[in-house]
Amino acid sequence: MSANPVIKDFDLNLIKVLDAVISAGNATRASKRLQVTPAAISQALQRLQNVYS
């Protein structure tokens, strides 16, 4: 039995981003916690949303 290609290629860093956004309360504070730009957080959330549309 082979793994679902979506699961196989899933970027586990997206979970880290989602956790930071939830615990920080918004993308701007999450970006400061993760030391990335708010745009990077937004793009990660879009990729996550595409996986779980």
N, C-alpha and C positions, 0 to 999 in steps of 0.2 A: 504494500500500500504506500503510495507516494504522498508527500506532503502537499498541501495546497500551495500553489506558487505565490499567492499573496502573503501567506504566513511565512513561507520560506524566505522571501525577500524583504520581510518587514524590518524596518529600521528601529531597533530597540531604543534609540535615543529619543524617539518621539514620545515614549512613555515618560522619560525624564522631563521633557518639555511640558507635557500635559500636567505632570505632578507639580512642577514649579508654578505653572499658571494657576492651578487650583489652590495651592497653598499660599501663593503671593496675592491672589485676588485679581490680578490683571496681567496683561502681557508686558507692560512696561516694567513693572517691578520684577516679573519673572526674568526679563532680559538682563536686568541688573544683577540678579542672583546668579544667573548662568554665565554672565559676562559675555553676552552676545548682543547684537542689535535687536531692537523691537521688530524689525523687518524679518530677521531670521526666525524669531518666535512665530510671527504670522505665517511665514512659509511652512514651518514645521506643522503648525496647526492645520493648514490647508492640506498638506500631504496626509495627515492623520484623518482628516475629514474625507478625503478621497478613498482611503482604505475602508472606512466605515460609513460610506454614503448611505 
